[in-house]
Amino acid sequence: MKPLLRFASLILLAALGIHAGAPLAQSYPSRPIRIVVPYPAGGENDLVARLFGPKMANALNQPVLVENRPGAGGNIGSDAVAKAAPDGYTLLMTPSNLAIAPSIYRKLPFDGLKDFTAVSQLCSTYLILVTNSRLPAMSVRELIALAKSRPASLNYGHAGAGSTLQLTMELLKTLAGIDIQAIPYKGTSPISTALVTGEVDAAFMSLATVVPHIKAGKLRALAVTSPVRSPVLPEVPTVVEAGVQDFVGLPGWFGLFAPAGTPRDIVELIQQEAVKALKISDLRDRIFGMGWEIVGSTPTEFEETYKADIAKFARIVKEARVPLQD
């Protein structure tokens, strides 16, 4: 009888475990939710979070607070989420830089694969190559020719070591065989200012950040990194159309992550409400207006994308010979 009793006890414990877990999901959320943005206020990551937060607050019937935790190329804010309680009340909204970090830093305070749970890729993003209006280059070919005629004299701005802004320019430099000096900035807003004032010559930037400057004539648009032209600036060619045949745009996205160990039913609830928020007309129109594409992937789909991008960026960092950061 003892084996039978032990078996019955195990069945009872399993049933109790399932029953005990149910109230957690049913009562979530019961207090405010915090979305950590690992970059300064004013950039596109911050903009997406502040557009997205109120929609999620309405859906979940709890305040959604956006907290900027910038520093170390996004690693400070990401680490704060990695070490937060896995209860669904602390989330990370980040660009694809999180997939670059394992390849660009010698040591990270978190494990990019083990310390996060993918929730949803909200959107795909693309970049645009721009120059200040005073630079005598009207096209990508002319920029390449100018850089070759003035080795190491031109410069470009980027948002820190390992950012997609840096890696995309380094990829272009490798393919075109040119030398343009890198100047790091703390976020995209200061790069925009530096471009407009002529402090830097060129940069790959998010469309959302620079479209107003392009339309005002303060910046010159040379090419977009997307496979096809952007509906926001249909007159601007792709990088391939502009003459760099082997160029393949780097994967860009904004996505939601939770700390590893967050209950699956809570992760799925957040993902479902996030997808609903993306379908709300004013949010959808703002995202389209910034030149981005809405995705709204499942946790499993986003996890696969994230893992694939970590491997892809590792190859790019190696091929572009980007120096490792401490």
BELSUL-V104556 format. One record per residue. RES is the residue in one small letter. SS is DSSP state (helix for helix, strand for strand, loop for the rest). PSI is psi in radians with two decimals (* if undefined). OMEGA is omega in degrees with one decimal (999 if undefined). Layout:
# BELSUL-V104556
res=RES ss=SS psi=PSI omega=OMEGA
res=RES ss=SS psi=PSI omega=OMEGA
This chain:
# BELSUL-V104556
res=m ss=loop psi=-0.46 omega=-175.7
res=k ss=helix psi=-0.79 omega=177.2
res=p ss=helix psi=-0.68 omega=179.2
res=l ss=helix psi=-0.71 omega=178.4
res=l ss=helix psi=-0.72 omega=178.7
res=r ss=helix psi=-0.73 omega=179.6
res=f ss=helix psi=-0.74 omega=178.9
res=a ss=helix psi=-0.65 omega=179.2
res=s ss=helix psi=-0.71 omega=179.4
res=l ss=helix psi=-0.73 omega=177.8
res=i ss=helix psi=-0.74 omega=-179.4
res=l ss=helix psi=-0.76 omega=179.3
res=l ss=helix psi=-0.71 omega=178.9
res=a ss=helix psi=-0.74 omega=178.9
res=a ss=helix psi=-0.73 omega=179.0
res=l ss=helix psi=-0.65 omega=179.4
res=g ss=helix psi=-0.75 omega=178.7
res=i ss=helix psi=-0.75 omega=-178.4
res=h ss=helix psi=-0.66 omega=-178.0
res=a ss=helix psi=-0.53 omega=-178.9
res=g ss=helix psi=-0.41 omega=-175.4
res=a ss=helix psi=-0.79 omega=-178.1
res=p ss=helix psi=-0.50 omega=-179.2
res=l ss=helix psi=-0.86 omega=-179.3
res=a ss=helix psi=-0.67 omega=-177.4
res=q ss=helix psi=-0.54 omega=-177.4
res=s ss=helix psi=-0.11 omega=-179.0
res=y ss=loop psi=2.39 omega=-8.2
res=p ss=loop psi=2.56 omega=179.4
res=s ss=loop psi=0.05 omega=177.9
res=r ss=loop psi=3.02 omega=-177.3
res=p ss=loop psi=2.59 omega=177.9
res=i ss=strand psi=2.44 omega=-178.8
res=r ss=strand psi=2.19 omega=172.9
res=i ss=strand psi=2.03 omega=179.4
res=v ss=strand psi=2.21 omega=173.8
res=v ss=strand psi=2.05 omega=-173.6
res=p ss=loop psi=0.42 omega=-179.8
res=y ss=loop psi=2.89 omega=-175.7
res=p ss=loop psi=2.81 omega=174.6
res=a ss=loop psi=2.56 omega=176.2
res=g ss=loop psi=-0.32 omega=178.9
res=g ss=loop psi=3.08 omega=-176.5
res=e ss=helix psi=-0.56 omega=176.0
res=n ss=helix psi=-0.78 omega=177.9
res=d ss=helix psi=-0.72 omega=-179.6
res=l ss=helix psi=-0.81 omega=179.6
res=v ss=helix psi=-0.79 omega=-178.7
res=a ss=helix psi=-0.71 omega=-176.6
res=r ss=helix psi=-0.40 omega=171.0
res=l ss=helix psi=-0.67 omega=-174.4
res=f ss=helix psi=-0.67 omega=-174.2
res=g ss=helix psi=-0.88 omega=-178.9
res=p ss=helix psi=-0.59 omega=178.3
res=k ss=helix psi=-0.72 omega=177.7
res=m ss=helix psi=-0.64 omega=178.3
res=a ss=helix psi=-0.75 omega=178.7
res=n ss=helix psi=-0.71 omega=-177.4
res=a ss=helix psi=-0.68 omega=-175.4
res=l ss=helix psi=-0.11 omega=178.0
res=n ss=loop psi=0.61 omega=175.2
res=q ss=loop psi=2.61 omega=175.7
res=p ss=loop psi=2.47 omega=173.8
res=v ss=strand psi=1.96 omega=-174.1
res=l ss=strand psi=2.26 omega=177.4
res=v ss=strand psi=2.19 omega=-178.2
res=e ss=strand psi=2.09 omega=176.0
res=n ss=strand psi=2.16 omega=177.0
res=r ss=loop psi=1.24 omega=-175.4
res=p ss=loop psi=2.90 omega=174.1
res=g ss=loop psi=2.56 omega=175.5
res=a ss=helix psi=0.74 omega=176.6
res=g ss=helix psi=0.51 omega=-179.7
res=g ss=helix psi=-0.10 omega=-174.2
res=n ss=helix psi=-0.50 omega=-178.6
res=i ss=helix psi=-0.87 omega=179.7
res=g ss=helix psi=-0.70 omega=178.9
res=s ss=helix psi=-0.71 omega=179.5
res=d ss=helix psi=-0.64 omega=178.9
res=a ss=helix psi=-0.67 omega=179.0
res=v ss=helix psi=-0.69 omega=179.2
res=a ss=helix psi=-0.58 omega=-176.4
res=k ss=loop psi=0.05 omega=179.9
res=a ss=loop psi=2.84 omega=177.8
res=a ss=loop psi=2.35 omega=-178.1
res=p ss=loop psi=1.13 omega=-174.8
res=d ss=loop psi=0.09 omega=178.4
res=g ss=loop psi=0.01 omega=-177.6
res=y ss=loop psi=-0.08 omega=174.0
res=t ss=strand psi=2.09 omega=-178.6
res=l ss=strand psi=2.76 omega=177.0
res=l ss=strand psi=2.19 omega=170.0
res=m ss=strand psi=2.03 omega=-170.6
res=t ss=strand psi=2.68 omega=170.1
res=p ss=strand psi=-3.11 omega=-177.2
res=s ss=loop psi=0.01 omega=174.0
res=n ss=helix psi=-0.50 omega=179.3
res=l ss=helix psi=-0.54 omega=178.5
res=a ss=helix psi=-0.28 omega=179.3
res=i ss=helix psi=-0.60 omega=-171.8
res=a ss=helix psi=-0.75 omega=-178.9
res=p ss=helix psi=-0.40 omega=-177.8
res=s ss=helix psi=-0.31 omega=-171.3
res=i ss=helix psi=-0.33 omega=-177.9
res=y ss=strand psi=2.40 omega=178.7
res=r ss=loop psi=-0.63 omega=-178.9
res=k ss=loop psi=2.32 omega=177.7
res=l ss=loop psi=2.64 omega=178.3
res=p ss=loop psi=0.01 omega=179.8
res=f ss=loop psi=2.89 omega=175.2
res=d ss=loop psi=2.01 omega=-174.5
res=g ss=loop psi=-0.50 omega=-179.3
res=l ss=loop psi=-0.64 omega=-172.3
res=k ss=loop psi=-0.38 omega=-170.5
res=d ss=loop psi=0.03 omega=-179.0
res=f ss=strand psi=2.62 omega=171.3
res=t ss=strand psi=2.11 omega=178.5
res=a ss=strand psi=2.32 omega=178.8
res=v ss=strand psi=-1.02 omega=178.9
res=s ss=strand psi=2.43 omega=167.5
res=q ss=strand psi=2.02 omega=-175.8
res=l ss=strand psi=-0.77 omega=-177.6
res=c ss=strand psi=2.82 omega=172.0
res=s ss=strand psi=2.53 omega=-177.6
res=t ss=loop psi=2.72 omega=177.1
res=y ss=loop psi=2.83 omega=-177.7
res=l ss=strand psi=2.89 omega=176.9
res=i ss=strand psi=2.37 omega=177.5
res=l ss=strand psi=2.10 omega=-179.1
res=v ss=strand psi=2.74 omega=173.9
res=t ss=strand psi=2.82 omega=172.6
res=n ss=strand psi=2.66 omega=-170.5
res=s ss=loop psi=-0.23 omega=-178.4
res=r ss=loop psi=-0.19 omega=-179.5
res=l ss=loop psi=2.27 omega=-176.9
res=p ss=loop psi=1.06 omega=177.3
res=a ss=loop psi=2.02 omega=-175.4
res=m ss=loop psi=-0.07 omega=-178.2
res=s ss=loop psi=3.00 omega=177.2
res=v ss=helix psi=-0.74 omega=179.1
res=r ss=helix psi=-0.74 omega=-180.0
res=e ss=helix psi=-0.61 omega=176.6
res=l ss=helix psi=-0.76 omega=178.8
res=i ss=helix psi=-0.77 omega=179.6
res=a ss=helix psi=-0.70 omega=179.2
res=l ss=helix psi=-0.76 omega=179.7
res=a ss=helix psi=-0.64 omega=179.3
res=k ss=helix psi=-0.53 omega=179.4
res=s ss=helix psi=-0.31 omega=179.2
res=r ss=loop psi=1.20 omega=-176.0
res=p ss=loop psi=2.24 omega=175.4
res=a ss=loop psi=0.24 omega=-179.8
res=s ss=loop psi=-0.44 omega=176.6
res=l ss=loop psi=2.80 omega=178.4
res=n ss=strand psi=2.88 omega=176.8
res=y ss=strand psi=2.65 omega=178.6
res=g ss=strand psi=2.57 omega=174.9
res=h ss=strand psi=2.91 omega=-172.5
res=a ss=loop psi=0.62 omega=176.6
res=g ss=loop psi=2.76 omega=-178.5
res=a ss=loop psi=2.26 omega=177.0
res=g ss=loop psi=-0.02 omega=177.7
res=s ss=loop psi=2.72 omega=177.9
res=t ss=helix psi=-0.50 omega=177.6
res=l ss=helix psi=-0.71 omega=179.5
res=q ss=helix psi=-0.85 omega=-174.8
res=l ss=helix psi=-0.61 omega=179.5
res=t ss=helix psi=-0.74 omega=177.8
res=m ss=helix psi=-0.68 omega=178.7
res=e ss=helix psi=-0.62 omega=176.6
res=l ss=helix psi=-0.78 omega=177.4
res=l ss=helix psi=-0.75 omega=179.1
res=k ss=helix psi=-0.75 omega=-179.3
res=t ss=helix psi=-0.80 omega=-178.0
res=l ss=helix psi=-0.64 omega=-176.5
res=a ss=helix psi=-0.21 omega=-179.3
res=g ss=loop psi=0.76 omega=-178.8
res=i ss=loop psi=2.85 omega=-180.0
res=d ss=loop psi=1.90 omega=177.3
res=i ss=loop psi=2.25 omega=-173.8
res=q ss=strand psi=2.43 omega=-178.4
res=a ss=strand psi=2.38 omega=175.0
res=i ss=strand psi=2.01 omega=-178.4
res=p ss=strand psi=2.56 omega=175.7
res=y ss=loop psi=2.81 omega=-179.7
res=k ss=loop psi=1.24 omega=178.5
res=g ss=loop psi=2.97 omega=-175.0
res=t ss=helix psi=-0.51 omega=-179.7
res=s ss=helix psi=-0.85 omega=177.3
res=p ss=helix psi=-0.48 omega=176.3
res=i ss=helix psi=-0.74 omega=178.8
res=s ss=helix psi=-0.77 omega=178.9
res=t ss=helix psi=-0.76 omega=-179.3
res=a ss=helix psi=-0.63 omega=177.4
res=l ss=helix psi=-0.84 omega=-177.8
res=v ss=helix psi=-0.69 omega=-178.1
res=t ss=helix psi=-0.16 omega=-179.6
res=g ss=loop psi=0.18 omega=178.6
res=e ss=loop psi=-0.59 omega=173.4
res=v ss=loop psi=2.73 omega=-175.5
res=d ss=loop psi=-0.68 omega=-172.5
res=a ss=strand psi=2.94 omega=175.6
res=a ss=strand psi=2.65 omega=164.3
res=f ss=strand psi=2.22 omega=-175.3
res=m ss=strand psi=2.81 omega=171.0
res=s ss=strand psi=2.46 omega=178.0
res=l ss=helix psi=-0.71 omega=-177.0
res=a ss=helix psi=-0.55 omega=-175.9
res=t ss=helix psi=-0.61 omega=-169.0
res=v ss=helix psi=-0.16 omega=-179.0
res=v ss=helix psi=-0.78 omega=178.5
res=p ss=helix psi=-0.67 omega=178.9
res=h ss=helix psi=-0.61 omega=178.6
res=i ss=helix psi=-0.82 omega=-178.2
res=k ss=helix psi=-0.44 omega=178.0
res=a ss=loop psi=-0.06 omega=178.7
res=g ss=loop psi=0.17 omega=-178.9
res=k ss=loop psi=-0.39 omega=177.0
res=l ss=strand psi=2.72 omega=179.2
res=r ss=strand psi=2.21 omega=179.4
res=a ss=strand psi=2.22 omega=-177.7
res=l ss=strand psi=-0.67 omega=-177.2
res=a ss=strand psi=2.68 omega=175.6
res=v ss=strand psi=2.66 omega=-176.4
res=t ss=loop psi=-0.10 omega=-178.6
res=s ss=loop psi=2.80 omega=179.6
res=p ss=loop psi=-0.52 omega=177.9
res=v ss=loop psi=2.90 omega=-179.1
res=r ss=loop psi=2.61 omega=179.9
res=s ss=loop psi=2.37 omega=175.8
res=p ss=helix psi=-0.32 omega=178.8
res=v ss=helix psi=-0.65 omega=178.9
res=l ss=helix psi=1.25 omega=-173.1
res=p ss=loop psi=-0.30 omega=-180.0
res=e ss=loop psi=-0.20 omega=-177.9
res=v ss=loop psi=2.20 omega=-178.2
res=p ss=loop psi=2.87 omega=169.7
res=t ss=strand psi=2.89 omega=179.0
res=v ss=loop psi=-0.67 omega=178.5
res=v ss=loop psi=-0.80 omega=177.2
res=e ss=loop psi=-0.54 omega=-177.9
res=a ss=loop psi=-0.06 omega=172.6
res=g ss=loop psi=-0.11 omega=179.5
res=v ss=loop psi=1.52 omega=-167.7
res=q ss=loop psi=-0.60 omega=-174.8
res=d ss=loop psi=0.10 omega=-176.7
res=f ss=loop psi=2.29 omega=173.7
res=v ss=loop psi=2.09 omega=-177.5
res=g ss=loop psi=2.43 omega=179.3
res=l ss=loop psi=2.57 omega=179.8
res=p ss=loop psi=2.19 omega=177.9
res=g ss=loop psi=2.44 omega=179.3
res=w ss=strand psi=2.89 omega=165.8
res=f ss=strand psi=2.35 omega=-176.8
res=g ss=strand psi=2.87 omega=178.1
res=l ss=strand psi=2.34 omega=174.7
res=f ss=strand psi=2.68 omega=171.7
res=a ss=strand psi=2.82 omega=175.4
res=p ss=strand psi=2.56 omega=176.3
res=a ss=loop psi=2.46 omega=-179.9
res=g ss=loop psi=-0.06 omega=176.2
res=t ss=loop psi=2.29 omega=-178.1
res=p ss=loop psi=2.40 omega=-175.0
res=r ss=helix psi=-0.65 omega=-177.9
res=d ss=helix psi=-0.55 omega=176.4
res=i ss=helix psi=-0.74 omega=177.3
res=v ss=helix psi=-0.79 omega=-178.1
res=e ss=helix psi=-0.61 omega=177.1
res=l ss=helix psi=-0.79 omega=178.7
res=i ss=helix psi=-0.75 omega=-179.6
res=q ss=helix psi=-0.77 omega=-179.0
res=q ss=helix psi=-0.74 omega=179.4
res=e ss=helix psi=-0.55 omega=177.1
res=a ss=helix psi=-0.74 omega=179.2
res=v ss=helix psi=-0.70 omega=177.4
res=k ss=helix psi=-0.71 omega=-179.5
res=a ss=helix psi=-0.66 omega=-178.4
res=l ss=helix psi=-0.33 omega=-179.2
res=k ss=loop psi=-0.14 omega=178.2
res=i ss=loop psi=2.29 omega=-166.4
res=s ss=helix psi=-0.78 omega=-176.0
res=d ss=helix psi=-0.65 omega=177.0
res=l ss=helix psi=-0.77 omega=178.9
res=r ss=helix psi=-0.77 omega=-178.7
res=d ss=helix psi=-0.64 omega=178.3
res=r ss=helix psi=-0.72 omega=179.9
res=i ss=helix psi=-0.80 omega=177.0
res=f ss=helix psi=-0.69 omega=-178.7
res=g ss=helix psi=-0.37 omega=177.5
res=m ss=loop psi=0.06 omega=178.0
res=g ss=loop psi=0.32 omega=-179.1
res=w ss=loop psi=2.92 omega=179.0
res=e ss=strand psi=2.33 omega=178.5
res=i ss=strand psi=2.40 omega=-179.6
res=v ss=loop psi=-1.16 omega=-179.8
res=g ss=loop psi=0.83 omega=-176.4
res=s ss=loop psi=2.86 omega=174.5
res=t ss=loop psi=2.87 omega=176.7
res=p ss=helix psi=-0.72 omega=-179.4
res=t ss=helix psi=-0.76 omega=179.1
res=e ss=helix psi=-0.74 omega=-178.8
res=f ss=helix psi=-0.64 omega=177.2
res=e ss=helix psi=-0.74 omega=179.2
res=e ss=helix psi=-0.73 omega=177.6
res=t ss=helix psi=-0.79 omega=-177.9
res=y ss=helix psi=-0.82 omega=-179.9
res=k ss=helix psi=-0.73 omega=179.6
res=a ss=helix psi=-0.66 omega=-179.2
res=d ss=helix psi=-0.57 omega=175.1
res=i ss=helix psi=-0.79 omega=179.4
res=a ss=helix psi=-0.71 omega=-178.4
res=k ss=helix psi=-0.78 omega=179.8
res=f ss=helix psi=-0.57 omega=178.1
res=a ss=helix psi=-0.72 omega=178.1
res=r ss=helix psi=-0.73 omega=-178.0
res=i ss=helix psi=-0.77 omega=179.2
res=v ss=helix psi=-0.72 omega=-180.0
res=k ss=helix psi=-0.78 omega=-177.8
res=e ss=helix psi=-0.64 omega=179.8
res=a ss=helix psi=-0.10 omega=178.8
res=r ss=loop psi=0.75 omega=177.0
res=v ss=loop psi=2.18 omega=-178.0
res=p ss=loop psi=2.48 omega=178.0
res=l ss=loop psi=2.60 omega=-178.7
res=q ss=strand psi=2.61 omega=177.1
res=d ss=loop psi=* omega=999
